[in-house]
């Protein structure tokens, strides 16, 4: 129902209190993996939307990597047309329910919100989630207008946020799109790296099913660079372009004594075992993980918060060790708050120097040096400095959440793909094209570990670059093109979507290899 609420002045809007996101109680939520934020009620969403000042030059839009018309969708919520608000968001963001839950709005759109200069910023992320959930729960998601078929085929490697976003952008432009995924289900880091209490699996699966309805095909258990190479895709399989969206899956580990002990994990392995392979349900599922009773987590980013909270739900005492202070912690402010509510132990200004093991080479203690911070440098960054003072604490599990480097498989198997000294794939800033003709890249593969929304922004740019490249091929503007007669009558392989466990996606059979 459209509201007939009168227009408010900025002074009146400034007096409206911020609506806190309702949360499930800490002492009950640490016993399950249910989603912690409950979501705005209709009344709360309306009140929060009314706080927006609708700036003439909204900085929030420029701070959004995918350029959502933030004042536009918020005004629609205020006017009572939530369905139109969701549709407005989807003009530029294919994954609104996901982004509303996991994006670092406090460091992007909300960080530049004018309301935040004197008050709490408008809850842009909470309102985005509200609109997207309204759309999902009321079955309002519409098939977009799709361009006439171009006859061009695009292979996308990886089904994380970059891969899914690029698939959407390309399929609505009329191209045939096939997504190759190394694991047995789609979603990438959103499935194996983000806990269910932050991002329920049903949210991800809705978007995957939607892509299937649009004609995107998924091929699972396919490691590109091993089973098939880029050359195979471009020549033997007949794809006209390829986009690499393999993310950053190579974990960084501390090189200290005991780092190879039993009971020491990377965050990647720990979270993947639990959220992709159901290790927490052993022996029902055959991929165990030893979480232990005292878990030490190294790092203070979002992934560290995920590990700390996951270990807590598995019954462990979770302790965070970070060599800087809380003020320097890179995690979202919301995640820090939720973690603190769940009775996590903190060891700020603590730098691990050794993991002490028992006679069977299982970790039993962590040794740390206490640190102090230097004065801020010209960038405002404070450097942790050793004090020479040490302490030892018991633990039986260590998880290193120190970030990840780019997945190296594809660059290692195709020397035409240029990378920088950190292994990041080098691309053109405007088109996201790599050094190999017809191959593009987006997401963490070209930045190192980053955020869902940034990966999506790059995927949109890469999709635009691919589309331009393919259209120029159709127009015959590129040199060295294959004669059309060579493609005439070619029997292209047909791919089938494999059913995702627990969903109603179409069943099929993976025809590869």
Secondary structure, DSSP 8 states (H G I E B T S, - for coil): ---------HHHHHTS------B--HHHHTTS-S-SB----HHHHHHHHTT----TT-HHHHHSTT---HHHHHHHHHTT-HHHHHHHHHTT-TTHHHHHHHS-GGGTTGGG-GGGGTS----HHHHHHHHHHHHHHTT-----------S-EEEEE--SHHHHHHHHHHHTTT-EEEEE-SSSSS-THHHHTS-TTTS-HHHHHHHHHHHHHHT-EEE-S--BTTTB-HHIIIIIS--SEEEE-----EE----SBTTTSBTEEEHHHHHHHHHTT-GGGTTTSS------SEEEEE--SHHHHHHHHHHHHTT-EEEEEESS-GGG--S-HHHHHHHHHTT-EEEETEEEEEEEE-TTSBEEEEEEEEEEE----TTS---EEEEEEEEEEE-SEEEE---EE---HHHHH-TTS-B-TTS-B---TTT-B-SSTTEEE-THHHHSS--HHHHHHHHHHHHHHHHHHHHHHHTT-STT---HHHHTT-----------TTS----------
